Structures are given as structure tokens and as C-alpha cells.
Amino acid sequence: MKWDRHRWTLVAVGLIAGFLSGIFGVGGGILVVPGLTIFARMDQRLAHGTSLAAIVPISLASLITYWGHGHVDWPVALWLSCGAVVGSIIGARFLAVVSKRNLALIFASVLVISAIRLFITTNGDGRQDLHPSTIVGLITIGLVAGALAGLLGVGGGVVLVPAMIVLFGIASVIAKGTSIAVIVPTAIMGTIRNRSATNVDLSAATIVGCAGILSAIGGGLLSSLLTESASNVLFATLLVAVALRIVFQQLRSAS
């Protein structure tokens, strides 16, 4: 098989997305989607579905790293996953009916909101025991994150990580590892739903996903060395840059 410029572009997107997945506890779709649309010239709706499929191997690689260091809160991950899997089905259903332009603008808005939240300092000092009200809260947050995953092709980590830190007092590094644990089943379910609607390019997803495996492991190792404030500022700046690029692209296409 001849490796043309398109396939090498997919490899580059996967490497960068995998690194971000490991270091920030997100699925990587937050860069895979714009990478596929801007550099690989992929259709917006197809990019969202393909991104979710690519997230699966990338997230698995990140999870191994976090789990190996004991940075996954499995009880919390379980309840978040219950909501996230259902949410991903709902989001994937809406993916088939939302316009491409609105989809791009919604995604850009999510990036900006996430960036603003990251600039606000948060410190998790350990969660309390899980009570019925806490479990309901976790399921609800998972539902929202899952819907974003199915609709926008992201893993939902941009919602899960700050929510666990702010609302449940979970330490940052554990919130990241737990987020990755939730993203894996969410991405799998969303991919199944998107594939049934022909919104997935499995060939492209395989290249992106496999390319991101090694960089995801490296990012996970580096995550423990960064201070929380430095990590948040770097990630927030990146989110704003990507959001602006998406908005400018939509404005240019509309003119």
C-alpha cells in the first residue's frame, strides 16, 4: 500500500492526539476532529464519527499508563460510564440530523467553554464515600459527557475531568485517569452507533488510532511531572487556538 500525503497526515494527527490524550486525560478527539477536517479535508460529520473510532485505541493506551500508576478511581468510573454510554447513543443519533455548520460551531463553543474552565484553579483533595445522591450526580455528568462524545466526536474528558475535580474533590491526576477509563466504553458505543449511520471511515480511524498509541503512553508518563496550573494553561491555550481556527474556517466557507 502506497503511503501518500493523506495517510501521513493521518499519522501526524494521531501522534498529536495521542500525546494530548495521555497528558490531559481526554480522548484526543478535541484535536482529531479539526485535524481531519482542516488537514485531511474530511467532511465535518464524517470527521466526528471517525474521531470517535480513533479514540478507542488511543484511550486504551492512556488507560494502561494511568492504571499502572494507580491513578484510576474505578467505582467513580463505573457510575460515570453508566451515564456516558447512554449519552453516547443519544449524541450519535443527533449527529445524523445536525447541520455541518452548526456541528462545527457547537464544537468550537465546547472548546472555548472548556478553556475558560481550565483557567480557573481547582484542587481536588480526595472524594467522600459514594452516596445515592453522589451516584445520581455521577450518572448525570456521564450522560452529558457521553452525549458530547456521540455528537461531537470527542471522548468527553473536557467535561469529566473538571467535573470530578470541582464537584467531587478528586485529585487532578486521578480525575484524568478515571476520565480515560470512562472514555473507552463511551467511544466504543458511539462508534457502533455512528458506523450504523455510515458516519465512520474505519481505515482513517485505524491509522489515526494506531499512530496515537505510543504517544499516548508518553503523554501519560509526562502528565505526572507537570504542575496542574501549567497543564491547565497549556491545554486551555490550545483549545482556544483550535476553536478560533474552526470559526475562521466556517466564516471563510460562508463568504
C-alpha positions in Angstrom: 0.0 0.0 0.0 1.4 3.4 -1.1 1.7 5.8 1.8 0.7 9.1 0.3 0.5 12.6 1.9 -3.1 11.9 3.1 -2.0 8.9 5.2 1.0 10.6 6.6 -1.3 13.5 7.7 -3.5 11.0 9.5 -0.4 9.6 11.3 0.6 13.1 12.4 -2.9 13.8 13.7 -2.9 10.5 15.6 0.5 11.2 17.2 -0.5 14.7 18.4 -3.9 13.5 19.6 -2.4 10.5 21.4 0.0 12.8 23.3 -2.8 15.1 24.4 -4.9 12.1 25.5 -2.1 10.9 27.7 -1.1 14.2 29.2 -4.5 15.8 29.7 -6.8 12.8 30.3 -9.0 13.5 27.3 -9.8 11.1 24.4 -7.9 13.1 21.8 -10.9 13.9 19.7 -10.6 17.5 20.6 -7.7 17.6 18.1 -8.6 14.7 15.9 -11.8 16.4 14.6 -10.2 19.7 13.5 -7.1 17.7 12.3 -9.3 15.6 10.0 -11.4 18.5 8.7 -8.6 21.0 8.3 -5.6 19.0 7.2 -7.2 15.7 5.9 -10.0 17.6 4.2 -12.6 15.2 5.6 -16.3 16.0 5.7 -17.3 17.5 9.1 -19.9 14.9 10.0 -17.6 12.0 8.9 -14.7 13.5 10.9 -16.8 13.5 14.1 -17.7 9.8 13.7 -14.1 8.8 12.6 -12.6 10.7 15.5 -14.6 8.7 18.0 -13.5 5.4 16.5 -9.8 6.6 16.6 -10.2 7.5 20.2 -10.7 3.8 21.2 -7.0 2.5 20.8 -5.6 5.9 21.9 -7.6 5.9 25.1 -6.7 2.3 25.9 -3.0 3.1 25.7 -3.5 6.1 28.0 -5.6 4.0 30.4 -2.8 1.4 30.7 -0.4 4.1 31.8 -2.7 5.7 34.4 -3.9 2.3 35.7 -0.3 1.1 36.1 0.3 4.1 38.4 -2.9 3.5 40.4 -4.5 6.7 39.1 -7.9 5.4 38.3 -10.9 5.6 40.6 -12.9 2.5 39.4 -16.1 3.0 41.4 -16.4 6.5 40.1 -15.6 5.3 36.6 -18.3 2.7 36.7 -21.1 5.2 37.5 -19.9 7.8 35.1 -19.8 5.1 32.4 -23.4 4.1 33.0 -24.5 7.6 32.1 -21.9 8.1 29.4 -22.7 5.0 27.3 -26.4 6.0 27.2 -25.4 9.6 26.4 -23.2 8.5 23.5 -26.2 6.7 21.9 -28.2 9.9 22.2 -25.4 12.1 20.8 -24.8 9.7 17.9 -28.5 9.9 16.9 -28.3 13.7 16.8 -25.1 13.5 14.7 -27.2 12.3 11.7 -29.5 15.3 11.8 -27.5 18.3 12.9 -26.2 20.5 10.1 -22.4 20.5 9.4 -22.1 24.3 10.1 -23.9 24.0 13.4 -21.9 21.0 14.3 -18.6 22.9 13.8 -19.8 25.9 15.8 -21.1 23.8 18.7 -17.7 22.0 18.8 -15.9 25.4 18.8 -18.1 26.6 21.7 -17.4 23.5 23.7 -13.6 24.1 23.3 -13.9 27.8 24.4 -16.0 26.9 27.5 -13.6 24.1 28.4 -10.7 26.5 28.1 -12.3 29.1 30.3 -12.9 26.5 33.0 -9.3 25.3 32.8 -8.0 28.8 33.7 -9.9 28.6 37.0 -7.7 27.0 39.5 -9.1 23.8 41.1 -7.6 21.4 43.6 -9.1 18.0 44.4 -8.3 16.8 47.9 -10.0 13.4 47.7 -13.6 12.4 47.3 -16.0 11.3 50.0 -17.8 8.0 50.2 -20.3 7.4 47.4 -23.9 8.0 48.5 -27.1 7.7 46.4 -27.1 11.4 45.6 -23.4 11.3 44.6 -24.1 8.3 42.3 -27.0 10.2 40.6 -24.7 13.1 40.1 -22.0 11.0 38.5 -24.5 9.3 36.2 -25.9 12.7 35.1 -22.4 14.1 34.4 -21.6 10.9 32.5 -24.8 11.4 30.4 -23.7 14.9 29.4 -20.2 13.8 28.6 -21.4 10.8 26.6 -23.8 12.9 24.5 -20.9 15.2 23.6 -18.9 12.1 22.6 -21.5 10.8 20.3 -22.4 14.2 18.8 -19.0 15.9 18.6 -16.6 13.0 18.3 -14.8 13.9 21.5 -14.2 11.5 24.4 -16.0 13.7 26.9 -12.9 14.3 29.0 -13.3 18.1 28.7 -16.4 17.6 30.9 -15.4 14.7 33.0 -12.0 16.0 34.3 -13.1 19.4 35.7 -16.4 18.0 37.0 -14.6 15.3 39.0 -12.1 17.8 40.4 -14.6 20.6 41.2 -17.7 18.7 42.2 -16.3 15.6 43.8 -12.9 16.7 45.1 -10.9 14.1 43.1 -7.2 14.8 42.6 -6.3 16.0 39.2 -4.1 13.1 38.1 -6.8 10.6 39.3 -9.5 12.5 37.6 -7.6 12.3 34.3 -7.1 8.5 34.7 -10.7 8.0 35.6 -11.8 10.1 32.7 -9.9 7.9 30.3 -11.5 4.8 31.8 -14.9 6.2 31.1 -14.0 7.3 27.6 -13.1 3.8 26.4 -16.6 2.2 26.6 -18.2 5.6 25.6 -16.1 5.7 22.4 -16.9 2.1 21.6 -20.6 2.6 21.9 -20.6 5.8 20.0 -18.6 4.2 17.2 -21.0 1.4 16.9 -23.9 3.8 16.5 -22.1 6.1 14.1 -21.0 3.2 11.9 -24.6 2.0 11.5 -25.3 5.5 10.2 -22.2 5.4 7.9 -20.5 8.2 9.7 -17.2 6.4 10.2 -14.1 6.0 8.0 -12.6 2.9 9.7 -9.5 3.0 7.5 -8.6 6.5 8.6 -9.6 5.8 12.2 -7.3 2.8 12.3 -4.3 4.9 11.1 -5.0 7.7 13.5 -5.7 5.4 16.4 -2.6 3.2 16.0 -0.4 6.2 15.4 -1.5 7.7 18.7 -0.9 4.6 20.9 2.8 5.2 21.7 2.5 9.0 22.1 -0.5 8.4 24.4 1.7 6.3 26.7 4.4 9.0 26.6 1.9 11.7 27.4 0.6 9.8 30.4 4.1 9.5 31.8 4.8 13.2 31.3 1.5 14.1 33.0 2.7 13.2 36.4 5.7 15.6 36.0 3.6 18.7 35.1 2.1 21.0 37.8 -1.7 21.3 37.5 -1.5 25.0 36.7 1.0 24.6 33.9 -1.0 21.7 32.4 -4.3 23.7 32.5 -2.8 26.8 30.9 -1.2 24.9 28.1 -4.3 22.9 27.4 -6.6 26.0 27.6 -4.4 27.9 25.2 -4.5 25.0 22.7 -8.3 24.8 23.0 -8.8 28.5 22.2 -6.4 28.3 19.2 -8.3 25.3 17.7 -11.7 26.9 18.4 -10.6 30.1 16.6 -9.3 28.1 13.6 -12.7 26.3 13.3 -14.7 29.5 13.5 -12.5 31.3 10.9 -12.8 28.2 8.6 -16.6 28.4 8.8 -16.7 32.2 8.2 -14.5 31.8 5.2 -16.6 29.0 3.7 -19.8 31.1 4.2 -18.3 34.1 2.4 
